[in-house]
Amino acid sequence: MFKKIIFASTMVLTIMMASCKNDVVPKPVSFLRLDYPEAKYMSFENNCPFAFEMNEDAVIKGEKECGFTITYPKMKATIYLTYKPVNGNIDKLLKDAQKLTYEHVIKADDILEQPYINPSKKVYGMFYQVDGNAATNSQFYVTDSTRHFLTGSVYFYAKPNFDSIMPAASYIKNDMQHLMETLKWK
């Protein structure tokens, strides 16, 4: 009787082990797919001393003294534009714009500077790409050096985690560069 119990137990154990053989297959590599529409641009002009092109999907709101917010509701992001007239204070305005960018150096992995020069439109400036978990990922300033100075920076309504917002940050960075490159002084 004892031999029958051992034999039955061995058979049950063998069947259970044989039936549990599942081939381990690794999960295929996949990425979160965030598709944004191809950017289409429209001209923006009002009574301020500058005009530019902006993404049709963005919403622009005027603030006081020719400052604007350009909101991307689907991406939960806003570009803040600030205009200041140049009254012999170009050095201070440049230092302030650069200081604003380099305040993010604590959280940034890298800050890339891209000079922008368009002598035919008298638009000169710098575009900053801030890599890492900084509060802003892109900033710029443009000036004609004598009368006008405009800064722009993008902020997301989320805790800075560059890996998560990278597709949206890249999309808006391209829009900011387009805005900067199409800017003209009146």
SULJONOR-V934275 format. One record per helix or strand of 2 or more residues. SS is the DSSP state (h for helix, s for strand). FROM is the first residue (numbers start at 1). TO is the last residue. If there is no record, write none. Layout:
ss=SS from=FROM to=TO
ss=SS from=FROM to=TO
//
This chain:
ss=h from=2 to=19
ss=s from=41 to=45
ss=s from=50 to=55
ss=s from=59 to=62
ss=h from=64 to=66
ss=s from=68 to=72
ss=s from=77 to=85
ss=h from=90 to=106
ss=s from=108 to=118
ss=s from=123 to=132
ss=s from=138 to=143
ss=s from=148 to=156
ss=h from=162 to=182
ss=s from=184 to=185
//
